[in-house]
Amino acid sequence: MENKIKVALVNPRMFIKAYSFFPLALGYLAAALENEKIPYSFYDLHIDWGKNTEFIKQVKRDGVPDLFAITGLLTSFQNVRDLIETIKENFPVSQVVLGGKITVMGPEFLFAHTGTDFIIQGEGEIALVELVNEIENNHTYDTVQGLSYRDEYGNVISHGEAKPVRTLSEYSIPYERFDMGKYIERCNIQSPDVRSINILSSRGCPFTCTFCNNSGTKSPVRFYDISGLKDSLDYLITNFQLKHVTFNDDIFTVNKRHMKEICECLKERNLSFSISTRLDFLDEESIKNLDESGCSYLCIGIESPSPIVAKVIDKELDLKKYQKNIDALKSSNIVVNFGFIFGYLGETEESIKETREFVLKNKIIYSAFFANAFPKTRLYDLIREKIPDEEEYLKRLFKVDLSKDYLVNMTDIPSDRLYLLRDQLIADSVINAINITIPLPKQLLRMAALAYLVFMRKYGLRFSLFKQLFEFLNMIVVKPLTKKAPA
């Protein structure tokens, strides 16, 4: 019998418009619904930057769904809360299920602060289909993995987190059902000057860094079928003139064979690409392969060169052992972002000095996020006693900008001193790393850079235009100037 339940997949607005990415989670949920012939519609309030009132009008024109499936990040919380309230006011018979990274807040918190009917934690493809079937057949929800709901007495019933999907090849995003021109024509920070899309070639990470949502248990690494990836790329190239791919994999080079197959696929299609990986999952051969295949941008999380801080982070990274990889990356054509975390638990002025020596020695730009602890991480458990008001802290996380916000000082260094040390390290690293002669005194350059960083932290990063300009200058102007000067 044909399923009568209609689902609306909804991507809410974030609190800032700066980033424009295709909502992969909803793309894979669409694939799961298509597999089961469950009718659905799709609304992206973020890419359209639409108001809730406009969304409601569009839903009425399209036909009111039985279930609204909303995905969200932490920074979407206030918009998610308001969106659910608007849905409930206008469509009181329809139900709402909430998923995505926002669910790290926990079912108790989300049920208390939003009007959602259901919450799905973990990968939602199987859980959403099971939930639709239960609603369709008026059954209980006892067997739906990853589902949380309230019983008739208001008690929260939670089935924990959904198990990772094993057979990823079953879920191929139906790009033809989406207006992909909206996404490929927009700029994102890793490819601000080419027609680009974000995509996945794998899911999972075998590590448990204390700041990560995976810090409780390791997530099994699984790979998408290469033939399906080729089909998707060919469709996007033919119909939308795709030129660049940003891979959102946790560790793109975790499997060398898989990496080589994808590199060959991208090279054949003349696509440049961006990736994230770990320093210890690279070698000179793989760096050469990436470089020759068109990798234009690579992000590597160093976090902290200080052994004391690295031990707290549980990064398990021996930088001395992998110095040759840093040198090989510096000699390649790839623009590399070495990411750091500043103000981590265990940070001291001595550890900051160690970081400074590492950065200046390697002539790399210090690009650092402030250390902030998110729920469902070991770091959150470690610093919980430092949080004076936990609910207020959670609410502040909803608007956190990791580039400028430091919510709880985890160190014994005064916060003003921490900000100054970070700004000085960034400014000095940029001046030290750029391989061109600038006809200005270094001290004057340093003063200008420090003033710029203070302005951006206090004012500029609040507005999407300034944030986009900041990222554009960083990617197009500053970082390319750190590549070795031609012989």
N, C-alpha and C positions, 0 to 999 in steps of 0.2 A: 504493500500500500504506500502511495506517495506521501512523503512527509508534508504536513500542513503548517508546521511551525516555520515562521519567517524570522530570520536573524538580521540585525543591523550591526555591522562591524564599525566601531567608532574610534577614531584617533583624536583625543582632545588636544586643545591648545596647551603648550607649555607656558611658563610665566614670561618667557622672552622669545621673540620671533627669530633670533639669530640663526638657528640651525634648520636646515631643510633636508630631511632624510626620508626615504621611503620606509613606512612602518612595516618592517619585515614580519613582526609577530602576527599582524593582521593578515599579511599576505599568506602566511602558512596556515592560519586559521581558515582563510578562504579556500585553500586547497583541501583542507579536511572536510569542509562543508560540501564542496563540489564532489568529492569522492563519494559522499553519502546522498548526493542529490538533494541537499537541504537548501532551500532558497535563501538568498541573502542580498543585502545592499551594503554599500560602503560609503562612509563619510569621513573626510579628513579635515577637521576644524583647524588643525595647525597649519597645514600647507595653504589652505584658503584664508586662514586667519579670520574665520567667520564667527559671528556672534551666535549665542545660543538661540536667540529668537529667529534668526535666519535658518538655523539648523532645524528647528521645529517646523517651520513653514515647508522646508524641503521634504521632511519626513511625511508630512501630511499629504503632500503632492504625490510622493512615491508609494504611499500606503504604510500604515502603522505596523511595525513589526511586533512580534510577540516577545522577543528577547533582544535587548540591547547588550552587545558584548563590547565592553570598553577596556582598552589597554592603557596603561599609564606609567610614567616615570614618577619618582618622588617629586620632581619639580613640576609635575602636572597636577598635584594634589588639589589645590584650591579650585582650579578649573574643573577637575573631575567632580569634586563635591558639588559645585554650582551646577554642572551639567546634569548630574543625576537628579538633583532637586528639580531642575526644569523639566526633565523627562517625566518625573513622577507627577508633577503638577498638570502636565498636558496629556499624559498617557497613563493614567492610574492603573489600568489593567495590565499593561506591559511590565515585564520583569527585567532586572538589570543584573548582569554578571560582570565583575571587575577582575582584571588580571594584569600581568606585567610586573615590572620591578617595584611598582608602588606597593605590592603585597608584602614586601619585607616589613612593613609597618605592623603586620599581624592582623588576623581576623578581628580580635576584640577591639582594637583601635579603629579599624576601618568601619566596622558595623556601628560603632559609637559615634563616628564623625561623618559618615556618609549614609545615604539612603539605599545603598545597594542591597539586593536580595541575596546574591551569591558572590563568592570569591573563589577564584581558582589560583592556586599557588603552583609554580613550576611550569613546565612545558604543557601548553593547553590544548593541543590538537585532539588528543583522545578524549580528554575530560569534557571539552565543549560539546562534542558529538554525543557523548554519554548523557550530558545534562539535557540537551535538546530532546533526546529520546525519552528521558524520564518525564520531562514536562509534557511531551506529546502523549504519553501513555498513562499519565496521572499516577505514576509510581512514586515510591520513596526515593531518596537520594543516597541510600546507604552504600551503594557500590561505586559511586562516582569518585574516581581517584583525584586527589588534590582539591576536592571541593569543600568549602565551608559555607554554612548556612545557619539560620536560627530556627529552632523548633517552635512548636505552638506556644511554648511558655517563654520564649525569648532567649533561651539558652543557646550559646554558640556551639554548634557541632562542627568539628574540624576533622577532615580526613588527611591532614598533613599535606605534603607536597607530592604532586604527580611525579611518577617515575619518568626518567628521560626517555624520549622516543628513540627506539632502536633502529627502525627502518626509515631513515630520512628520505630515501628515494620515493617513498609513497606520497610525499607532500611536495609537489612542484607548484610554485606560485603561478596562478593563472593571470599572467600580466595583461592578457587581452581584456580582462574584466576591469582593469584600472586605467585611469587617465595618466599614463606614464610620462606624457609630455610635461606635466606639472612638476615632476621630480627631476627629470633629466635636464630640463632647462634651468633649474635652480642651481645656485652655487652652493657647495659645501666647503668646509675649511680645508680639506685635504686635496681638493681639485677645484680651486676657485676660478679657473679660466677655461675649463673644458666641459663638454657634455658628459655627465657622470651619473652613476647610480651606485648605491651601496648594496652589498650582496653577502651571502654566506657560502663558504665551501665546507665548513665543518661546525660542529657544536661541541662544547665541553672543554675542560681544562684539567690536567692531572695534578695541579698544584693547589695549595691551600694557604695562600698569603693571608695574613691576619686581617687586612683591610677589605678583603673581597667577600662577596656574598657566598662564595664557594668555600669559605674558610672552615666551615663545619665538616663538610664531606667533599671528597673529590668528585668531580663531574666527569663521567666517561666521555672520551673523545670519540666522536662519530663523524663520518664523512658523507657528503652528498655525492651522488653518482655523477661522474664526469660528463656522461652523455647528456644528462638533464641540464647540467650547467651550460654545455655548448648550445643546446637548443634555446635556452633562455637568452644567452648572449646574442645569438644569431637573430632572434626575434627583435631584441632591443636595438641592434645595429641596423637592421633592415627598416624598421618602422620609426626609430627615433634618433638615428645617427649617433649612437653611443660611441664615445671615444675613450672613456676612462671608467675603471671599476675600483671602488673602495671596498675591500674585504673587511667585514666586521668580526672575523674569526678571533678568538682569544689568542691563539698561537698559530699563525698561518703556516709556519714551517715545522709543525710538530711531527709530520710524516714526510720524509724527503721524497718518496715515490709520488705521493699525492701532490706535493708542491711542484715537482717537475712536470707532471701531467698538466697541471693548471697553467704553469708558465708557458708550456708549449702551445696550449690552447689560446692563450692571450697573445702570444707572439704571432701566431698564424693569423689572428684577426686584427693585428696592429693596434691593440688596446694597451694603453698605459694603465698602471694600477698602483694602489696604495695598500699597505698591510701593517699589521701589528704582530710582534713576535717577542721572543726572549733571546737574550744574548747567547745563552748556552744552547739554543736550538738553531744556531748558525755555525757555518764554517766557511772557509775561503771558497770552496766549490759552490756552495749554495748562494753565497753573496754574489759570486760571478754570474751564476745562473739568473738570479733575480735582476741584476743589473742589465744583462744582455737581453732579458725578456721584456724590459720596459717598466720595471718597478721605479716609480718616480719619487715615492715617499714611503718611509718606513719608520714606525714608532716602536721604540724599545723602552720598557720600564726598567730603569736602574734602581729607582726609589731612593736608595742611600748607599754611598760607597763606604760609609762607616760600618765596620764589622759589628759594633754594639747595636746600632739601630737596625741593621740588616737582620740580625738575629731575632729581634723583636718582631720585625715584619714577617719573618720566616720565608724570605725570598730564596734562600738556598742558592746564592749566586756568588761564585768566586771570581771577582773581577780581574785579579792578576792572571788567572788561568785563561781568561777569554780576552785579554788585551789585544791579541792578534786579530780578533774579530772587529774590535773597535777600529784598529788601524786599517783593516780591509774595507770597512764601511766608509771611513774617511777618504780612502783612495778611490772609491767608486763614484759613479754619477748620481747615486741615490741621495736625495735630501733626507737626512736622518734627524728625527726628534728623539733625543735621549730624555726620557721623562723622569722626574724626581718627585718625592714627597717631602715637604718641609714641615718641621714642627712635630715630627712623629714622637710617640712615646719613647723616652730614652734619649731624645735629642739634647745635646749640650753644645756649648760654644766650641768645644774641642771637636765634636762630630761635624759641626758646620765647617770648621777649619779643614777637616779631612775631605769633606765634599768639595770645598773650594780648591784644594790642591789637585784633586782628581779632575775637576772641570777645566782648570786653567792648563794643566799639563796636557790634556787631550784636545785643547782648543775647541771645545764644544760649548754651545749655548745652554745655559742653565734654565731649563723649562720645568717649573715646579708647581704642583698643586699643594694647597694647604692640607694638612692631615685632618680629616673629619671622619668621625666614626658613624657608620650606618648600622641600623638594626640588622640582626642575623649575621653579624660578623664577630670574630673573636676580639677584634679591636674594641668594639662596642662594650663587650663584657669587661675588658681590661680597664676601660676609663669610665665606666658607669658611675663610680663613686665621685668622680670629678664633676659630674653633671648636677648642678644645683636644683634644677626643675626639669624633670625628664620630659613631661608633656610639652613644655615650652620649647625645649631643645628639639623635639621631634617636629614641631611646627616650624621652627627656624630652618630645619633641613629642607623644607618644601621650596625655599627660595635660595638655597645655597649655590653660590658660584665658586667652584673649587679654585678659581684663579685669584679670588680676592677675599673670600670669607674664611675665617678661622674661628669656629664657634666655641670651642673649649680648648684652652691652653693646656696641652698635655705635658709641657716641660716645666722646668724651674726658671726659665728665662722670661723676664717681663715681656709682655706682648709687643709693646712699642719697640723694644730692642729686637725682637724676632722679625718684625716687619722691616726694620732698617737693614738687618743682616741679609735678609732675602733680597731686598731691592739692590743692595750693593753687589751681591753675588751675581744677580742677573745682569746688571749694568756692566760690571767688570768682565763677565764672560762674553758678552756681545762684543765689546771693544777688543778683547783678546782674540776672539775667534774669526772676526771678519778679515778676509784676505785682500783688502784694498787699502790704499793710502788715503786717509782723510786729512785735508789740510786745516785741521783744527787741533788745539792742545787737548791731550787726553783728559785733563782735569775738567775742561769745559764740556767735553763730550759726556763725561761721567755725571756732571751736575745736571745736564739737560736730560740724560737718560733717567736719572733718579726722579726728577720732577715729572717726567712723562709717566713713569711707573706709579707714582703716588696719585697722579690725576686719574689714570685709568682704573686704579683700584677703588678710589673713592667715588668716582663719577662715571667714567667712560664705560665700564663693564655693566652698568645698569641698563644701558640702551643698546638695542640690537644693532643699530647703525654703527656705533662706535666699536662694538664687539666684532662685527664683520670686518671693519676697517683694520682693527688690531690684528685679526687672524690673517687678513689678506697681506698686510705688510710683513708679517712674520713668515708666511709661506712663500711669497713671491719675491720679496726683497731681501730680508735679513738672512734667513737660513741658506738660500743659495749662495750668498756671499761668503759663507764659511767653507765652501768646498775649496780644495787645494788650488792654488794659483797655477795657471798653465805653465808648462816647462818652457 
